[in-house]
Amino acid sequence: HNFHTPLQAPDEWLNKYDVNSTCTQRRTYQAMVSVADNVTGHVVELLKKKGMWDNTILVVSADNGGAPCSGSNYPLKGCKYTFFEGGVRALAFANGGLIPDKMRGKS
């Protein structure tokens, strides 16, 4: 799923979030992330149901930094389009049955 454009989400997800007076796009981003999270959960459920999870590595990665208005990189300084840590660092995680138990929860 791409969180860039178009910025849109179903009303049922938008209605879960209050309008933020400081940034009109924040509510839409929140709903978009929730939709992506929900869909990812369904994919994981289906992989497990079909017996495919044990042969899967799922990687979720962010791009660089949050947008100046609608994102938060706290406690990092900066945002997208800057060379501060908040503009260049990103989070990621991996999960799945192919990851050995002893490696789970490690950096």
DSSP file (Angstrom, degrees, kcal/mol; ACC not computed):
  #  RESIDUE AA STRUCTURE BP1 BP2  ACC     N-H-->O    O-->H-N    N-H-->O    O-->H-N    TCO  KAPPA ALPHA  PHI   PSI    X-CA   Y-CA   Z-CA
    1    1 A H              0   0    0      0, 0.0     2,-0.5     0, 0.0    35,-0.0   0.000 360.0 360.0 360.0 140.9    0.0    0.0    0.0
    2    2 A N        -     0   0    0      1,-0.1     0, 0.0     4,-0.1     0, 0.0  -0.898 360.0-166.2-107.3 125.8    1.3    3.5   -0.8
    3    3 A F  S    S+     0   0    0     -2,-0.5    -1,-0.1     1,-0.1    30,-0.1   0.126  70.8  78.5 -96.1  21.4    0.7    6.3    1.7
    4    4 A H  S    S+     0   0    0      1,-0.3    -1,-0.1     2,-0.1    -2,-0.0   0.896  86.5  26.1 -93.0 -79.1    1.6    9.1   -0.7
    5    5 A T  S    S+     0   0    0      1,-0.2    -1,-0.3     2,-0.1     2,-0.1  -0.984  98.9  36.6-144.9 154.7   -1.3    9.9   -3.0
    6    6 A P  S    S-     0   0    0      0, 0.0     2,-1.2     0, 0.0    -1,-0.2   0.547  73.3-148.4 -74.4 148.1   -4.1    9.9   -3.5
    7    7 A L        +     0   0    0     -2,-0.1     2,-0.3     2,-0.0    22,-0.1  -0.727  48.0 125.6 -85.0  99.2   -4.9   10.7    0.1
    8    8 A Q        +     0   0    0     -2,-1.2    -3,-0.0    20,-0.1     0, 0.0  -0.993  29.8 174.7-155.7 151.0   -8.2    8.9    0.6
    9    9 A A        -     0   0    0     -2,-0.3    23,-0.1    26,-0.0     5,-0.0  -0.981  43.0 -84.6-153.0 154.2   -9.8    6.3    2.8
   10   10 A P    >>  -     0   0    0      0, 0.0     4,-2.3     0, 0.0     3,-1.5  -0.312  38.7-119.7 -61.6 145.7  -13.3    4.8    3.3
   11   11 A D  H 3> S+     0   0    0      1,-0.3     4,-2.8     2,-0.2     5,-0.2   0.846 111.6  64.5 -54.6 -37.1  -15.6    6.9    5.4
   12   12 A E  H 34 S+     0   0    0      1,-0.2    -1,-0.3     2,-0.2     4,-0.1   0.809 110.8  37.7 -60.2 -28.1  -16.0    4.0    7.9
   13   13 A W  H X4 S+     0   0    0     -3,-1.5     3,-1.2     2,-0.1     4,-0.3   0.831 113.6  54.6 -89.5 -38.2  -12.3    4.3    8.7
   14   14 A L  H >< S+     0   0    0     -4,-2.3     3,-1.8     1,-0.2    -2,-0.2   0.886 100.9  61.5 -59.1 -38.7  -12.2    8.2    8.5
   15   15 A N  T 3< S+     0   0    0     -4,-2.8    -1,-0.2     1,-0.3    -2,-0.1   0.593  89.5  70.1 -68.8  -9.9  -15.0    8.3   11.1
   16   16 A K  T <  S+     0   0    0     -3,-1.2     2,-0.4    -5,-0.2    -1,-0.3   0.631  97.0  61.6 -77.5 -13.9  -12.8    6.6   13.7
   17   17 A Y  S <  S-     0   0    0     -3,-1.8     2,-0.1    -4,-0.3    10,-0.0  -0.908  81.2-123.5-122.1 141.6  -10.7    9.7   14.0
   18   18 A D        -     0   0    0     -2,-0.4     2,-0.3     1,-0.1    -2,-0.1  -0.441  39.0 -98.8 -74.2 152.5  -11.3   13.2   15.0
   19   19 A V        -     0   0    0     -2,-0.1     2,-0.6     7,-0.1    -1,-0.1  -0.575  34.5-137.8 -70.7 132.7  -10.6   16.1   12.7
   20   20 A N    >   -     0   0    0      3,-0.4     3,-0.8    -2,-0.3     6,-0.2  -0.852   6.1-155.8 -96.8 119.2   -7.2   17.7   13.6
   21   21 A S  T 3  S+     0   0    0     -2,-0.6     3,-0.2     1,-0.2    -1,-0.1   0.717  90.7  55.0 -70.1 -19.3   -7.4   21.4   13.4
   22   22 A T  T 3  S+     0   0    0      1,-0.3     2,-0.3     2,-0.0    -1,-0.2   0.679 121.0  21.5 -87.8 -17.1   -3.6   21.8   12.9
   23   23 A C    X   -     0   0    0     -3,-0.8     3,-0.9     1,-0.1     4,-0.5  -0.843  58.6-162.3-153.8 111.9   -3.5   19.5    9.8
   24   24 A T  T 3  S+     0   0    0     -2,-0.3     4,-0.4     1,-0.2     3,-0.2   0.746  92.9  53.5 -67.5 -23.1   -6.4   18.6    7.6
   25   25 A Q  T 3> S+     0   0    0      1,-0.2     4,-2.4     2,-0.1     3,-0.3   0.663  85.4  83.6 -86.1 -16.0   -4.6   15.6    6.1
   26   26 A R  H <> S+     0   0    0     -3,-0.9     4,-2.7     1,-0.2     5,-0.2   0.892  88.7  51.5 -58.0 -44.0   -3.7   13.9    9.5
   27   27 A R  H  > S+     0   0    0     -4,-0.5     4,-2.2     1,-0.2    -1,-0.2   0.889 110.4  49.5 -60.2 -40.8   -7.1   12.2    9.8
   28   28 A T  H  > S+     0   0    0     -4,-0.4     4,-2.6    -3,-0.3    -1,-0.2   0.924 110.7  49.4 -66.1 -44.0   -6.9   10.8    6.3
   29   29 A Y  H  X S+     0   0    0     -4,-2.4     4,-2.6     2,-0.2     5,-0.2   0.918 109.7  52.4 -60.1 -43.1   -3.4    9.4    7.0
   30   30 A Q  H  X S+     0   0    0     -4,-2.7     4,-2.1     1,-0.2    -1,-0.2   0.927 111.7  45.9 -59.0 -44.9   -4.6    7.8   10.2
   31   31 A A  H  X S+     0   0    0     -4,-2.2     4,-2.4     2,-0.2    -1,-0.2   0.897 111.0  52.8 -65.7 -40.2   -7.4    6.1    8.4
   32   32 A M  H  X S+     0   0    0     -4,-2.6     4,-2.3     1,-0.2    -2,-0.2   0.910 109.8  48.2 -62.5 -42.1   -5.1    5.0    5.6
   33   33 A V  H  X S+     0   0    0     -4,-2.6     4,-2.6     2,-0.2    -1,-0.2   0.907 111.0  51.3 -64.7 -40.9   -2.6    3.4    8.1
   34   34 A S  H  X S+     0   0    0     -4,-2.1     4,-2.5    -5,-0.2    -2,-0.2   0.901 109.5  49.6 -63.2 -40.9   -5.5    1.7    9.8
   35   35 A V  H  X S+     0   0    0     -4,-2.4     4,-2.7     2,-0.2     5,-0.2   0.936 112.0  48.1 -62.4 -46.2   -6.8    0.2    6.6
   36   36 A A  H  X S+     0   0    0     -4,-2.3     4,-2.4     1,-0.2    -2,-0.2   0.904 112.4  49.6 -61.8 -41.0   -3.3   -1.0    5.7
   37   37 A D  H  X S+     0   0    0     -4,-2.6     4,-2.1     2,-0.2    -1,-0.2   0.914 111.9  48.3 -63.1 -43.6   -2.9   -2.6    9.2
   38   38 A N  H  X S+     0   0    0     -4,-2.5     4,-1.9     2,-0.2    -2,-0.2   0.919 112.3  47.7 -63.3 -45.3   -6.3   -4.3    8.9
   39   39 A V  H  X S+     0   0    0     -4,-2.7     4,-2.4     1,-0.2    -2,-0.2   0.902 109.9  53.2 -64.3 -41.5   -5.6   -5.7    5.4
   40   40 A T  H  X S+     0   0    0     -4,-2.4     4,-2.4     1,-0.2    -1,-0.2   0.911 107.3  52.4 -60.1 -41.9   -2.2   -6.9    6.6
   41   41 A G  H  X S+     0   0    0     -4,-2.1     4,-2.3     1,-0.2    -1,-0.2   0.895 109.0  49.4 -59.8 -41.2   -3.9   -8.7    9.4
   42   42 A H  H  X S+     0   0    0     -4,-1.9     4,-2.5     2,-0.2    -2,-0.2   0.897 109.5  51.5 -65.9 -40.0   -6.3  -10.4    7.0
   43   43 A V  H  X S+     0   0    0     -4,-2.4     4,-2.5     2,-0.2    -2,-0.2   0.928 110.7  48.3 -62.3 -44.6   -3.3  -11.5    4.7
   44   44 A V  H  X S+     0   0    0     -4,-2.4     4,-2.3     1,-0.2     5,-0.2   0.927 110.8  51.4 -61.6 -44.7   -1.6  -13.0    7.7
   45   45 A E  H  X S+     0   0    0     -4,-2.3     4,-2.7     1,-0.2    -2,-0.2   0.925 111.5  47.0 -56.7 -46.4   -4.8  -14.8    8.8
   46   46 A L  H  X S+     0   0    0     -4,-2.5     4,-2.3     2,-0.2     6,-0.2   0.894 109.9  52.6 -66.0 -40.2   -5.2  -16.3    5.3
   47   47 A L  H  <>S+     0   0    0     -4,-2.5     5,-3.1     2,-0.2     6,-1.2   0.913 113.1  45.0 -61.1 -41.3   -1.6  -17.4    5.1
   48   48 A K  H ><5S+     0   0    0     -4,-2.3     3,-1.2     4,-0.2    -2,-0.2   0.921 112.0  51.6 -67.1 -43.7   -2.0  -19.2    8.4
   49   49 A K  H 3<5S+     0   0    0     -4,-2.7    -2,-0.2     1,-0.3    -1,-0.2   0.859 112.0  46.6 -61.8 -36.5   -5.3  -20.7    7.4
   50   50 A K  T 3<5S-     0   0    0     -4,-2.3    -1,-0.3    -5,-0.2    -2,-0.2   0.445 115.9-114.8 -85.5  -0.8   -3.8  -22.0    4.1
   51   51 A G  T < 5S+     0   0    0     -3,-1.2    -3,-0.2    -4,-0.3    -2,-0.1   0.752  87.1 113.4  74.8  23.5   -0.8  -23.4    5.9
   52   52 A M    > < +     0   0    0     -5,-3.1     3,-1.5    -6,-0.2    -4,-0.2   0.570  46.8  84.8-103.2 -11.8    1.6  -21.0    4.2
   53   53 A W  G >  S+     0   0    0     -6,-1.2    44,-2.0     1,-0.3     3,-1.7   0.852  82.8  61.1 -62.3 -36.6    2.7  -18.9    7.1
   54   54 A D  G 3  S+     0   0    0      1,-0.3    -1,-0.3    -7,-0.2    -2,-0.1   0.631 108.3  45.2 -67.6 -11.5    5.5  -21.3    8.1
   55   55 A N  G <  S+     0   0    0     -3,-1.5     2,-0.4    42,-0.1    -1,-0.3  -0.068 101.2  95.9-117.9  31.2    7.1  -20.7    4.7
   56   56 A T    <   -     0   0    0     -3,-1.7    42,-1.8    43,-0.0     2,-0.4  -0.937  48.5-167.7-128.0 142.5    6.7  -16.9    4.7
   57   57 A I        -     0   0    0     -2,-0.4     2,-0.5    39,-0.1    39,-0.2  -0.983  16.2-163.5-122.5 119.8    8.7  -13.8    5.6
   58   58 A L  E     -A   95   0A   0     37,-3.8    37,-2.2    -2,-0.4     2,-0.5  -0.905   5.1-168.4-103.4 123.0    6.6  -10.7    5.7
   59   59 A V  E     -A   94   0A   0     -2,-0.5     2,-0.5    35,-0.2    35,-0.2  -0.954   5.1-172.8-115.6 127.6    8.6   -7.4    5.6
   60   60 A V  E     +A   93   0A   0     33,-2.7    33,-2.3    -2,-0.5     2,-0.4  -0.984  12.6 175.9-119.4 127.2    7.0   -4.1    6.4
   61   61 A S  E     -A   92   0A   0     -2,-0.5    31,-0.2    31,-0.2     2,-0.2  -0.985  20.7-144.0-136.4 141.5    9.0   -1.0    5.8
   62   62 A A        -     0   0    0     29,-2.7     2,-0.1    -2,-0.4     3,-0.0  -0.581  21.8-124.9 -91.8 161.6    8.4    2.8    6.0
   63   63 A D        -     0   0    0     -2,-0.2     2,-0.6     2,-0.1    28,-0.3  -0.255  55.7 -52.6 -90.8-167.6    9.9    5.3    3.6
   64   64 A N  S    S-     0   0    0     26,-0.1    26,-0.2    -2,-0.1    17,-0.1  -0.563  92.7 -41.1 -79.8 114.9   12.0    8.2    4.9
   65   65 A G  S    S-     0   0    0     24,-1.4    22,-0.2    -2,-0.6     2,-0.2   0.518  71.0 -75.5  62.1 157.3   10.4   10.4    7.5
   66   66 A G        -     0   0    0     20,-0.5    14,-2.9    12,-0.2     7,-0.1  -0.492  55.1 -91.2 -84.5 158.1    6.9   11.8    8.0
   67   67 A A     >  -     0   0    0     12,-0.2     4,-1.9    -2,-0.2    -1,-0.1  -0.343  38.3-111.5 -67.0 150.4    5.4   14.6    6.0
   68   68 A P  T  4 S+     0   0    0      0, 0.0    -1,-0.1     0, 0.0    -2,-0.1   0.823 111.1  26.7 -55.0 -35.9    6.0   18.1    7.5
   69   69 A C  T  4 S+     0   0    0      1,-0.1   -43,-0.1     3,-0.0   -47,-0.0   0.895 131.2  29.2 -94.3 -47.4    2.3   18.6    8.3
   70   70 A S  T  4 S+     0   0    0    -45,-0.1     2,-0.2   -44,-0.0    -1,-0.1   0.498 106.3  70.5-102.8  -4.3    0.7   15.2    8.8
   71   71 A G     <  -     0   0    0     -4,-1.9     2,-0.4     9,-0.0   -45,-0.0  -0.692  59.1-148.4-112.1 165.9    3.5   13.1   10.1
   72   72 A S        +     0   0    0     -2,-0.2    -5,-0.1     1,-0.1     7,-0.1  -0.996  17.2 174.0-133.7 129.4    5.5   12.8   13.4
   73   73 A N    >   -     0   0    0     -2,-0.4     3,-2.7     3,-0.2    -1,-0.1   0.184  35.1-175.2-112.5  12.7    9.1   11.8   13.7
   74   74 A Y  T 3   +     0   0    0      1,-0.4     3,-0.1    12,-0.0    -2,-0.1  -0.252  64.3  23.1 -53.8 134.6    9.3   12.5   17.4
   75   75 A P  T 3  S+     0   0    0      0, 0.0    -1,-0.4     0, 0.0     2,-0.2  -0.952 112.2  81.8 -94.0  11.2   11.8   12.3   19.1
   76   76 A L  S <  S-     0   0    0     -3,-2.7     2,-0.2     9,-0.1    -3,-0.2  -0.503  79.6-119.4 -78.7 146.0   13.9   12.8   15.9
   77   77 A K  S    S+     0   0    0     -2,-0.2     9,-3.1    -3,-0.1    10,-0.4  -0.588  71.6  18.1 -81.4 142.8   14.5   16.2   14.5
   78   78 A G        -     0   0    0     -2,-0.2     2,-0.3     8,-0.2   -12,-0.2  -0.217  64.2-129.9  94.2 178.0   13.3   17.0   11.0
   79   79 A C    >   -     0   0    0      1,-0.2     3,-1.5   -14,-0.1     5,-0.2  -0.851  51.1 -34.3-153.7-176.0   10.8   15.5    8.5
   80   80 A K  T 3  S+     0   0    0    -14,-2.9    -1,-0.2    -2,-0.3   -15,-0.1  -0.151 124.4  31.1 -48.9 145.2   10.6   14.4    4.9
   81   81 A Y  T 3  S+     0   0    0      6,-0.4     2,-0.3     1,-0.3    -1,-0.3   0.519 103.4  97.7  77.9   8.7   12.7   16.5    2.6
   82   82 A T  S <  S-     0   0    0     -3,-1.5    -1,-0.3     2,-0.1     0, 0.0  -0.837  72.7-134.5-120.3 163.9   15.4   17.2    5.3
   83   83 A F  S    S+     0   0    0     -2,-0.3    -3,-0.1    -3,-0.1     2,-0.1   0.307  72.5 109.4 -98.0   7.7   18.7   15.6    6.0
   84   84 A F  S >> S-     0   0    0     -5,-0.2     3,-2.2     1,-0.1     4,-0.9  -0.340  90.9 -97.7 -73.0 165.8   18.0   15.5    9.8
   85   85 A E  H >> S+     0   0    0      1,-0.3     4,-2.4     2,-0.2     3,-0.8   0.853 123.8  60.9 -55.6 -36.3   17.4   12.0   11.3
   86   86 A G  H 34 S+     0   0    0     -9,-3.1   -20,-0.5     1,-0.2    -1,-0.3   0.637 108.2  44.9 -66.3 -13.0   13.6   12.6   11.1
   87   87 A G  H <4 S+     0   0    0     -3,-2.2    -6,-0.4   -10,-0.4    -1,-0.2   0.572 122.8  30.4-104.8 -12.3   13.9   12.9    7.4
   88   88 A V  H << S+     0   0    0     -4,-0.9     2,-0.2    -3,-0.8    -2,-0.2   0.623  97.9  83.7-122.7 -19.1   16.2   10.0    6.6
   89   89 A R     <  -     0   0    0     -4,-2.4   -24,-1.4    -5,-0.2     2,-0.3  -0.594  53.9-177.0 -87.6 151.0   15.6    7.2    9.1
   90   90 A A        -     0   0    0     -2,-0.2     2,-0.2   -26,-0.2   -26,-0.1  -0.983  21.1-122.6-145.2 155.0   12.8    4.8    8.7
   91   91 A L        +     0   0    0     -2,-0.3   -29,-2.7   -28,-0.3     2,-0.3  -0.647  31.2 166.2 -94.9 153.6   11.3    1.9   10.7
   92   92 A A  E     -A   61   0A   0     -2,-0.2     2,-0.3   -31,-0.2   -31,-0.2  -0.975  10.5-172.7-157.1 157.6   10.9   -1.7    9.4
   93   93 A F  E     -A   60   0A   0    -33,-2.3   -33,-2.7    -2,-0.3     2,-0.4  -0.988  10.3-149.3-150.1 158.9   10.1   -5.1   10.8
   94   94 A A  E     +A   59   0A   0     -2,-0.3     2,-0.3   -35,-0.2   -35,-0.2  -0.965  20.0 165.7-127.3 146.0   10.0   -8.7    9.6
   95   95 A N  E     +A   58   0A   0    -37,-2.2   -37,-3.8    -2,-0.4     2,-0.2  -0.946  16.5 106.0-149.3 165.6    7.7  -11.5   10.8
   96   96 A G  S >  S-     0   0    0     -2,-0.3     3,-1.5   -39,-0.2   -39,-0.1  -0.605  73.1 -78.0 137.7 163.6    6.8  -14.9    9.5
   97   97 A G  T 3  S+     0   0    0    -44,-2.0   -43,-0.2     1,-0.3   -40,-0.1   0.706 117.7  65.5 -66.4 -22.5    7.2  -18.6   10.1
   98   98 A L  T 3  S+     0   0    0    -42,-1.8    -1,-0.3   -45,-0.4   -41,-0.1   0.617  80.0  93.1 -77.5 -11.4   10.7  -18.7    8.4
   99   99 A I  S <  S-     0   0    0     -3,-1.5    -3,-0.1   -43,-0.4     5,-0.1  -0.738  86.2-119.1 -83.5 120.9   12.2  -16.5   11.1
  100  100 A P    >>  -     0   0    0      0, 0.0     3,-1.8     0, 0.0     4,-0.7  -0.248  16.6-120.4 -60.5 145.1   13.7  -18.8   13.8
  101  101 A D  G >4 S+     0   0    0      1,-0.3     3,-1.1     2,-0.2    -2,-0.0   0.867 112.4  59.1 -52.8 -40.4   12.2  -18.4   17.3
  102  102 A K  G 34 S+     0   0    0      1,-0.3    -1,-0.3     3,-0.0    -3,-0.0   0.693 106.1  49.6 -67.0 -16.5   15.6  -17.5   18.8
  103  103 A M  G X4 S+     0   0    0     -3,-1.8     3,-1.4     3,-0.1    -1,-0.3   0.555  83.7 111.4 -96.5 -10.1   15.7  -14.5   16.4
  104  104 A R  T << S+     0   0    0     -3,-1.1     3,-0.1    -4,-0.7    -9,-0.1  -0.425  82.1  17.7 -69.1 137.2   12.3  -13.1   17.1
  105  105 A G  T 3  S+     0   0    0      1,-0.3    -1,-0.3    -2,-0.1     2,-0.2   0.591  98.2 125.3  80.4  11.5   12.2   -9.8   19.0
  106  106 A K    <         0   0    0     -3,-1.4    -1,-0.3     1,-0.1    -3,-0.1  -0.650 360.0 360.0-101.0 158.8   15.9   -9.0   18.1
  107  107 A S              0   0    0     -2,-0.2    -1,-0.1    -3,-0.1    -3,-0.0   0.401 360.0 360.0 -94.5 360.0   17.3   -5.9   16.4
